Amino acid sequence: MTFITVNRAARHENAPSRTGVLLSNLGTPDGTGYGAVRRYLAEFLSDRRIIEASPLIWKPILYGPVLTFRPRKSGEAYHRIWHHDRDESPLRTYTREQAEQLGTRLAADDVPVAWGMRYGQPSIKQALHDLVAQGCDRILLAPLYPQYSATTTATANDQAFRVLMRMRNQPAIRTLPPFPDHPAYIAALGRSISARLATLDFKPQMIVASFHGLPKIYVEKGDTYAADCQRTIAALRRAMGYDEQMMPLTFQSRFGPAKWLEPYTAPFIESLPARGIERIAVITPGFISDCIETLDEIGNEAGDAFVKAGGKELALIPCLNDSPDAIDLLETLVRQELGGWLPHAGTDTAPATPG
């Protein structure tokens, strides 16, 4: 076990205080093969923030049927959306690009930006140690989740705090709050949707908003995720002039027998052709970057099911990914949270309404 320690007094004698930013996202397997996907799923599904059932009940299920059969099916899905030229998932590509481009934006302020994944590689531990090794004694943890959940934002921060527990000299830490209806986020979403719609050769009869699902019991215990999703979609409807019928809210990615947030995306989309709605677009405003849940679960699986049910066109609206809007958004959020740590930080740098 390697421990990184930094002599704070010596560092202050030789260099000024330095601030860093750590972007974190969910994670990805290292490959699409059975072994790589199994390792990733084992880490992901062992997190008590994700699966709150007693380990005495859950572990035999996890290391029995789940990790026996699910890696092969998930591996096939990853293979369909894999960036084969780079041999990595889209989520890894886009998270790296976001960090590198944000780092360029913050270079004049001498703010290094690192990136890490909650599950898989590169890890949050690696990213945090990298920033400390660069002399950062103030670090902003920035989980890339617009809506808060203990299963996303909290577990990402948990992992960073575990690393900090092993450091003798800890950097000062701030955490980026969720931003479900931040004007810069809503503006970026609006521009992204408008730009994609302008390229279509059909006019969608409905724009379905699909957020990642969450067990209802988690919300009943106090998780604010459902309320945050409502805040996002309400703000986006206002900004774009849509009502609930034109832009309904749904939830995808159910897992296991428990009741999850409803309505469920897949059956909702499959029911539309019977109602005469044959051309739709789908947005996924719970994700900053495209990943297996957006590209395969919606773009492939839901799209195929929609057509089989009688639909004619389903257009997936891309996430912000590494677009200029995405980097503008991240810079706005980060600079606001660095107020007091950086000169001139804490002001918006992106327009507040879709243009």
C-alpha positions as CSV (number, residue, x, y, z in Angstrom):
1,M,0.0,0.0,0.0
2,T,1.4,3.4,-1.0
3,F,0.6,6.4,1.0
4,I,1.1,9.9,-0.4
5,T,2.0,12.5,2.2
6,V,2.8,16.1,1.6
7,N,4.8,18.3,3.8
8,R,2.4,21.3,4.0
9,A,4.8,23.6,5.7
10,A,7.6,22.9,3.2
11,R,5.2,23.3,0.3
12,H,4.0,26.7,1.5
13,E,7.7,27.9,1.8
14,N,8.3,27.0,-1.9
15,A,5.0,27.6,-3.6
16,P,1.7,29.4,-3.2
17,S,-1.4,27.6,-2.3
18,R,-2.8,25.8,-5.3
19,T,-6.4,24.8,-6.1
20,G,-7.4,21.7,-8.1
21,V,-10.6,20.2,-9.5
22,L,-11.6,16.5,-9.5
23,L,-14.3,15.5,-12.0
24,S,-15.9,12.2,-11.2
25,N,-18.4,10.0,-13.0
26,L,-19.9,6.5,-12.5
27,G,-17.4,4.3,-14.3
28,T,-16.9,1.8,-17.0
29,P,-15.3,-1.6,-17.5
30,D,-11.9,-1.8,-19.1
31,G,-13.2,-3.9,-22.0
32,T,-16.3,-5.7,-23.3
33,G,-15.2,-9.2,-22.4
34,Y,-16.8,-11.3,-19.8
35,G,-14.0,-10.9,-17.2
36,A,-13.7,-7.1,-17.5
37,V,-17.4,-6.6,-17.3
38,R,-17.7,-9.0,-14.4
39,R,-15.0,-7.2,-12.4
40,Y,-16.8,-3.9,-13.0
41,L,-20.2,-5.2,-12.1
42,A,-18.8,-6.8,-8.9
43,E,-17.4,-3.5,-7.7
44,F,-20.5,-1.5,-8.8
45,L,-23.1,-3.9,-7.3
46,S,-21.2,-4.4,-4.1
47,D,-21.6,-0.7,-3.1
48,R,-24.0,-0.4,-0.2
49,R,-25.1,2.9,-1.6
50,I,-26.3,1.1,-4.7
51,I,-27.8,-2.0,-3.2
52,E,-29.0,-1.4,0.3
53,A,-30.2,-4.9,1.0
54,S,-28.4,-6.9,3.7
55,P,-25.2,-8.4,2.3
56,L,-26.2,-11.7,3.9
57,I,-29.1,-11.7,1.4
58,W,-27.6,-9.9,-1.5
59,K,-24.1,-11.3,-1.8
60,P,-25.2,-14.9,-2.6
61,I,-27.4,-13.5,-5.3
62,L,-24.7,-11.2,-6.6
63,Y,-22.0,-13.9,-6.8
64,G,-24.5,-16.5,-7.9
65,P,-26.8,-15.7,-10.8
66,V,-26.1,-12.0,-11.3
67,L,-22.3,-12.3,-11.9
68,T,-22.8,-15.5,-13.7
69,F,-25.2,-14.3,-16.4
70,R,-25.3,-10.5,-16.4
71,P,-21.6,-9.9,-17.6
72,R,-22.2,-11.6,-20.9
73,K,-25.4,-9.6,-21.7
74,S,-23.9,-6.3,-20.5
75,G,-20.7,-7.0,-22.4
76,E,-22.7,-7.4,-25.6
77,A,-24.4,-4.0,-24.9
78,Y,-21.0,-2.4,-24.2
79,H,-19.6,-3.8,-27.5
80,R,-22.4,-2.2,-29.5
81,I,-21.5,1.3,-28.2
82,W,-17.8,0.8,-27.6
83,H,-15.3,3.3,-29.1
84,H,-13.3,0.6,-30.8
85,D,-10.8,3.0,-32.3
86,R,-9.8,4.0,-28.7
87,D,-10.7,0.7,-27.1
88,E,-12.8,2.4,-24.4
89,S,-16.3,3.3,-23.6
90,P,-17.9,6.6,-24.6
91,L,-18.2,7.6,-21.0
92,R,-14.4,7.4,-20.5
93,T,-13.8,9.3,-23.7
94,Y,-16.1,12.1,-22.8
95,T,-15.1,12.4,-19.2
96,R,-11.4,12.7,-20.2
97,E,-12.2,15.3,-22.8
98,Q,-14.3,17.3,-20.3
99,A,-11.4,17.3,-17.8
100,E,-8.8,18.2,-20.4
101,Q,-10.9,21.0,-22.0
102,L,-11.9,22.4,-18.6
103,G,-8.2,22.2,-17.6
104,T,-7.4,24.4,-20.6
105,R,-10.0,26.9,-19.5
106,L,-8.6,27.1,-16.0
107,A,-4.9,27.0,-16.9
108,A,-4.6,30.8,-16.6
109,D,-5.6,30.4,-12.9
110,D,-3.2,27.6,-12.4
111,V,-6.0,25.1,-11.6
112,P,-5.2,21.6,-12.6
113,V,-8.2,19.3,-13.4
114,A,-8.1,15.6,-12.8
115,W,-10.8,13.0,-13.5
116,G,-11.7,9.7,-11.9
117,M,-14.4,7.0,-11.9
118,R,-16.3,5.8,-8.9
119,Y,-16.0,2.2,-10.3
120,G,-13.3,1.0,-12.5
121,Q,-10.3,3.0,-13.8
122,P,-8.9,5.6,-13.6
123,S,-10.1,5.7,-10.0
124,I,-11.0,8.6,-7.8
125,K,-8.1,7.6,-5.6
126,Q,-5.7,8.0,-8.4
127,A,-7.1,11.4,-9.4
128,L,-7.0,12.8,-5.9
129,H,-3.4,11.6,-5.3
130,D,-2.5,13.2,-8.7
131,L,-3.8,16.6,-7.6
132,V,-2.1,16.4,-4.2
133,A,1.2,15.4,-5.9
134,Q,0.8,18.6,-8.0
135,G,0.7,20.7,-4.9
136,C,-3.0,21.2,-4.5
137,D,-4.0,21.9,-0.9
138,R,-7.5,22.9,-1.9
139,I,-9.6,20.6,-4.0
140,L,-13.1,20.8,-5.4
141,L,-14.8,17.4,-5.8
142,A,-17.2,17.7,-8.8
143,P,-19.4,14.6,-9.3
144,L,-20.9,15.0,-12.8
145,Y,-24.5,14.3,-11.8
146,P,-27.1,17.1,-12.4
147,Q,-29.6,15.5,-9.9
148,Y,-28.6,14.4,-6.4
149,S,-28.8,10.8,-5.3
150,A,-27.1,8.9,-2.6
151,T,-26.4,6.3,-5.3
152,T,-24.5,8.8,-7.5
153,T,-23.3,12.0,-5.9
154,A,-22.9,10.7,-2.4
155,T,-21.1,7.5,-3.2
156,A,-18.6,9.4,-5.4
157,N,-17.9,11.8,-2.5
158,D,-17.7,8.8,-0.1
159,Q,-14.9,7.3,-2.2
160,A,-12.9,10.6,-2.1
161,F,-13.4,10.9,1.6
162,R,-12.1,7.3,2.1
163,V,-8.9,8.4,0.3
164,L,-8.6,11.5,2.5
165,M,-8.9,9.3,5.6
166,R,-5.6,7.8,4.8
167,M,-3.7,11.1,4.2
168,R,-1.7,12.6,7.0
169,N,-2.0,16.1,5.5
170,Q,-5.4,16.5,3.9
171,P,-6.2,19.2,1.4
172,A,-9.2,21.4,2.1
173,I,-12.2,20.1,0.3
174,R,-15.4,21.5,-1.2
175,T,-18.0,19.5,-3.1
176,L,-20.0,20.6,-6.1
177,P,-23.7,20.7,-5.3
178,P,-26.2,19.1,-7.7
179,F,-27.5,21.5,-10.4
180,P,-30.8,20.2,-11.6
181,D,-32.3,23.5,-12.7
182,H,-29.2,25.7,-12.8
183,P,-29.8,28.3,-15.5
184,A,-26.5,27.3,-17.3
185,Y,-27.5,23.7,-17.4
186,I,-31.0,24.3,-18.6
187,A,-29.7,26.7,-21.3
188,A,-27.1,24.1,-22.5
189,L,-29.8,21.4,-22.7
190,G,-32.1,23.7,-24.6
191,R,-29.5,24.6,-27.2
192,S,-28.5,20.9,-27.5
193,I,-32.1,19.8,-28.1
194,S,-32.8,22.6,-30.6
195,A,-29.6,21.9,-32.5
196,R,-30.4,18.2,-32.8
197,L,-34.1,18.8,-33.8
198,A,-33.0,21.1,-36.5
199,T,-31.1,18.2,-38.2
200,L,-34.0,15.8,-38.2
201,D,-36.0,15.1,-41.4
202,F,-39.2,14.7,-39.3
203,K,-40.9,16.7,-36.6
204,P,-41.3,14.7,-33.4
205,Q,-44.8,14.5,-32.0
206,M,-43.3,14.1,-28.5
207,I,-40.0,14.6,-26.7
208,V,-39.7,12.0,-24.0
209,A,-37.4,12.8,-21.1
210,S,-35.9,9.6,-19.7
211,F,-34.0,9.8,-16.4
212,H,-32.2,6.9,-14.7
213,G,-34.5,5.1,-12.3
214,L,-34.3,4.7,-8.6
215,P,-36.1,2.3,-6.2
216,K,-39.1,4.0,-4.6
217,I,-38.0,2.9,-1.2
218,Y,-34.8,5.1,-1.5
219,V,-37.0,8.2,-2.1
220,E,-39.2,7.2,0.8
221,K,-36.1,7.1,3.0
222,G,-35.3,10.7,2.0
223,D,-33.3,10.6,-1.3
224,T,-34.1,13.9,-3.2
225,Y,-33.4,12.4,-6.6
226,A,-37.1,12.3,-7.8
227,A,-37.6,15.9,-6.7
228,D,-34.5,17.0,-8.6
229,C,-35.7,15.3,-11.7
230,Q,-38.9,17.2,-11.5
231,R,-37.0,20.4,-11.1
232,T,-35.0,19.7,-14.2
233,I,-37.9,18.8,-16.4
234,A,-40.0,21.7,-15.1
235,A,-37.3,24.2,-15.9
236,L,-36.6,22.7,-19.3
237,R,-40.3,22.8,-20.2
238,R,-40.5,26.5,-19.3
239,A,-37.4,27.3,-21.2
240,M,-38.5,25.6,-24.4
241,G,-42.2,26.3,-24.2
242,Y,-43.4,22.7,-23.8
243,D,-46.1,21.2,-21.6
244,E,-46.2,17.8,-19.9
245,Q,-47.9,16.2,-22.9
246,M,-45.1,17.3,-25.3
247,M,-42.3,16.6,-22.9
248,P,-43.3,13.8,-20.4
249,L,-41.0,12.5,-17.7
250,T,-40.1,8.8,-17.5
251,F,-37.5,6.6,-15.7
252,Q,-35.4,3.9,-17.2
253,S,-32.9,1.1,-16.1
254,R,-35.0,-0.9,-13.6
255,F,-33.1,-3.7,-11.8
256,G,-34.5,-6.4,-9.6
257,P,-38.1,-7.0,-8.4
258,A,-38.6,-3.8,-6.3
259,K,-40.8,-0.9,-7.3
260,W,-38.9,1.9,-9.0
261,L,-39.8,5.4,-9.9
262,E,-42.6,5.6,-12.5
263,P,-43.6,5.8,-15.3
264,Y,-41.1,3.3,-16.7
265,T,-39.5,4.5,-20.0
266,A,-39.6,1.3,-22.0
267,P,-43.3,0.4,-21.7
268,F,-44.3,4.1,-22.0
269,I,-42.4,4.4,-25.3
270,E,-43.8,1.1,-26.6
271,S,-47.4,2.3,-25.8
272,L,-47.1,5.5,-28.0
273,P,-47.8,4.0,-31.5
274,A,-51.2,2.7,-30.3
275,R,-52.0,6.3,-29.4
276,G,-51.0,7.6,-32.8
277,I,-47.6,8.9,-31.8
278,E,-45.2,7.4,-34.3
279,R,-42.4,9.9,-34.3
280,I,-40.6,10.9,-31.2
281,A,-37.3,12.2,-29.8
282,V,-35.8,11.1,-26.5
283,I,-33.6,13.2,-24.2
284,T,-31.7,11.9,-21.2
285,P,-31.1,15.0,-19.0
286,G,-29.9,12.9,-16.0
287,F,-26.7,12.2,-17.8
288,I,-23.9,14.7,-18.8
289,S,-22.2,12.2,-21.1
290,D,-23.6,9.5,-23.3
291,C,-23.1,6.0,-21.9
292,I,-24.5,2.5,-22.1
293,E,-27.8,3.7,-20.6
294,T,-28.3,6.3,-23.3
295,L,-26.7,4.9,-26.4
296,D,-27.8,1.3,-26.0
297,E,-30.7,1.1,-23.6
298,I,-32.5,4.0,-25.4
299,G,-30.8,4.3,-28.7
300,N,-30.8,0.6,-29.5
301,E,-33.2,-1.3,-27.2
302,A,-35.9,1.3,-26.8
303,G,-35.6,2.3,-30.4
304,D,-36.1,-1.2,-31.7
305,A,-39.0,-1.9,-29.3
306,F,-40.7,1.4,-30.5
307,V,-40.5,0.3,-34.1
308,K,-41.8,-3.2,-33.4
309,A,-44.7,-1.6,-31.6
310,G,-45.6,0.4,-34.8
311,G,-43.5,3.5,-34.4
312,K,-41.7,5.0,-37.4
313,E,-39.0,7.3,-36.0
314,L,-37.1,7.6,-32.7
315,A,-34.3,10.2,-32.5
316,L,-32.0,10.1,-29.5
317,I,-30.8,13.6,-28.5
318,P,-27.2,13.3,-27.5
319,C,-26.0,14.3,-24.1
320,L,-23.8,17.4,-23.8
321,N,-20.7,15.2,-23.9
322,D,-17.5,17.2,-24.8
323,S,-19.4,20.0,-26.7
324,P,-18.5,23.7,-26.1
325,D,-21.8,23.9,-24.1
326,A,-20.7,21.2,-21.8
327,I,-17.4,22.9,-21.1
328,D,-19.1,26.3,-20.6
329,L,-21.4,24.6,-18.1
330,L,-18.6,23.0,-16.2
331,E,-16.6,26.2,-16.1
332,T,-19.6,28.1,-14.8
333,L,-20.3,25.6,-12.1
334,V,-16.7,25.2,-11.0
335,R,-15.9,28.9,-10.9
336,Q,-19.0,29.5,-8.8
337,E,-17.8,26.9,-6.3
338,L,-14.3,28.2,-6.2
339,G,-15.4,31.6,-4.9
340,G,-12.9,32.8,-2.3
341,W,-10.3,30.3,-3.5
342,L,-9.6,32.0,-6.8
343,P,-9.6,35.7,-7.7
344,H,-12.6,36.6,-9.9
345,A,-14.3,33.2,-9.2
346,G,-18.0,32.9,-8.4
347,T,-19.6,34.5,-11.5
348,D,-21.6,32.9,-14.3
349,T,-19.9,32.5,-17.6
350,A,-22.7,31.0,-19.6
351,P,-26.1,32.5,-20.8
352,A,-29.1,31.7,-18.7
353,T,-31.6,30.9,-21.4
354,P,-31.5,28.6,-24.5
355,G,-30.3,30.5,-27.6
